[in-house]
């Protein structure tokens, strides 16, 4: 890929991720923590990463990378759980540090194993099957309404875009395993913590992150769809499949959760 193409796609990813994080944070503050969380887990951040990879690599590389992404998707559940528990009492810096440490430890452990598809599916089922029930009691805290200052939205966008740029640039020349890891680096979740925790407090932010756990199931399904479709359909069609799976999955999850909570 030429330098100009890389810089263009990097700019697209920075802008798309910033837009999603800002939108999710505003929705969580003004409408619903659950809806904001499901918006945040759409594959808008990881999608441009795989578009960048698809421009330089074949479908087999994409399939190998997505297998790693699926494995690394499991520690994202650990990151969310660690943050939700820590944020009940600790300030942002300590809560985020604990969450990132949990994610990093999980990734380092996962990298020592040569994963099969069945193995990563079992790993994710076990992780999210344990973590989601653990954090759901924290998912219903009301997100307080706080008036926006004129610079809030631009500042949020700049913070997120800067973080995305640093992550993508750091992994631009890695192999399929490193590419797969950085493609699903939880930049959106960390950005939400960074934006919301100092503004609305730890417990309401933890409620948003706890709700993202459901959306992360939809995200995992979209990565699985990309993995299965990459070799069969080619990278461009597989990326479309992944987006459709994510949107349909998150919409279905929202309707099921809304129905279940209304019935209580």
N, C-alpha and C positions, 0 to 999 in steps of 0.2 A: 504494500500500500504506500502511496506517495505521502510525503509529509503534509501536503495540503489536504488530502483526503482524511488523514488521521485527525488533523486539527479540526476539520469540519465536523466529523462524527463525534469528536470529543466535545465540541461546543454543543452539538445536539443533545448529547447525554447530559451535560451539565445543565442545560436549559430545561430539558424534560424532567429531570429529577427534581430540580428546584421548583418547578411548577407543581409537581405532584405533592411534594412535601409541604409547600405553602398552602395548597388547596386542602390537603388532609388536615393540617393544623387548624385552618380556619373553620372547616366543617366540624372538627371535634369541639372547638370552642363555641360554635354558634348553633350547631344542629344536633350532632350525636357522636359520642366517642366510637360507637360501633361502625357507623358509616365512614367516619374519618379513617378508622383503622383499616377498613376494607379497601378504601381508595389507596391508602399508603402501600398496600401489599400487591397492587397491580404491577406487572413486570415492566414498568416504564424505565426503571433504572437499569435493570439487567438486559432488557431488550437491545438498547444501543450497544452494550458490550458485545453481545453475540453478533450484531450486525458488523461491528468492527472486525471480529474474528472471521466472519463469513467472507469478508472482502479479501482476506489474505490466506485463508485455509480451506481445505475441502470438507465434505460432509463427515468424513470419518473423524477428523479433528474435532468438529463440533460435537459429535456423538461422544467422544472420549471426554471432552470438557464438561458436557452436561452430566455425565456419570459422576465426575468429581463434584460438580455443583450440587447434585442430589445428596451426596454424602455430606458435604459441608452445610447443606440446608438443615441438617440435624442440630449442629451447634447453635444455629440461629434461635432455635427453641430454648436452648440453655441461656443464651444471652438475654432473651426476653424475660425468662423466669427469674434469673439472677437480678435483673434490673427491677422488676416488679416487687420482689421481696425486699431489696435494699432500699428502694425509694420510699418505702413506708416510713423510714426514720432518718435516712441519710441525705445529705445535700447532693446536688447534681454531680459534682466531680467525683465523689466517692462512689455513688451509685453507678455512674457510667464506667468507672474504672473496674469495678467488680464485674459488670456485665461484659465488658470487652475481654477481661481476663478469662471469664468462663468460656466465651466464644473461642479465644485463642487456644486455650487448653484443649477444647474439643477438637479443633482443627488439627492441632499437632498430633493428637492421638489418632485421628482418622487417617492422617497422611502415612501412618505406618502400616496400613492395611491395603492390600490390593483388592478393591471392592468389586463385587459382581452386582448386577442389577437387583437380583433378589435380596442380596445382602443390604444394599442401601435402602430398599423399600422396608425391610424389616427394622432397620435402624431408625428410620424416620417414624414408623408406626409406634415403636417402643418409646421414642423420645417424646413425641407429641401426645401419645396416649398417657404418659406420666405427667407431662408439664401442664397441659391444658387444664385438667381438673385442679391442679395445684394453685393456679393463679386466678381461677374464675371467681373466687370470693372477693377479689379486688377489682373486678371488671365493672362494677356498677356504681362507682363513686361519681357523683355529679361533677361535671366540668364547669367551673365558675365562668361567668361572663366578665371579661375585662376589656375595657375600651381600648381600641388600637390607637397608637400614635402614627403620625404620617410616615415615619421611616420604618415601621415594623415590617411591612411586606418586602420592600427592597432589601432590608437587612437580612431577613430570612433567606431570600433568594441568593444573595451573595454568599452567605455562610454555607449553604448547601452546595452551591456550584463550586466553591473553593474546595470543599471536602471531596466532592466527586472528581474534580480535576486531579487532585493529589493521588487518589486511589488508582484511577485509570492510567495516569502517567507512570506510576510506580510499576504497574504490571504489564506495560505495553510490550515488553520483549520476553515474556515468560513462555514456558511450554504449555501443553494442554492442561496439566494439573494446576499450575499457578493461575492460568487463565480462568479455569473453572472455579477456583477459589475466589478470585477477585471479582468475577462476574456476579457472584451472589454475596459479596461483602455487604453486610447490613447497613449500608450508608443511609438509606431512608429512615430506618429505625433509630439509628444514632442521631441523625439530624432532627427527628421529631423530639427525642429526649433533650437535645441541645436547645431547641426552640421553646418547647413547652414547659420543661421543668422549672427554669428560673422565673417563668412568667406566671404559671398557674399553680405551681407547687408539685411535690413529689407524688402524692397520692392520686390526684386527678390525672397526671401524666402516666402513672402506672396503670390506671384504668384504660387509657388509650392503648398502651402497649399490650396489656392483657387481652384486649379485644383483637389485636393484630394476630394473635395466635391462631384464630380461626381462619383469617385471611391467608396466613402462611401455608395452611393446608392447600388452599387453591393455588398458591404460588408453586408449591411443590408439584402439584398435578400438571401445571403448565410446563415446568422443566422436564417432567417425565414425558409429556407430549412432544416436546422439542427433541428429546433424546431418541424416542421411538421413530419420529417422523424424519429426522435429519438424513439418514441414509436412504430411506424409502422414497422421500419426496424431494430431497435437496434442501439446502439451508433456507432459501427465501420462503418456500411454502411451509417449511417446518416452523419458522418464526411466526407466521400467520396462525398456524395451528395452536402454538403456545399461547398467543394472545387471546384467541377465542376461548380456549380452555380456561384461562385465568378469569376472563370476564364472566363466562357462564358459571364457573365454579364459585366465584365470590358472590354473584347475584343469588345463586341457589342457597349458599350458606347464610346470607343476610335474611332471605325469606324464611328459612327454617328457624333461625334464631329469633327473628321477630315473632313468628308464630308461637314458638316455645315460651318466650318471655311474656307474651300477651296472655297465654293460657294459665300462667301462674297467678 
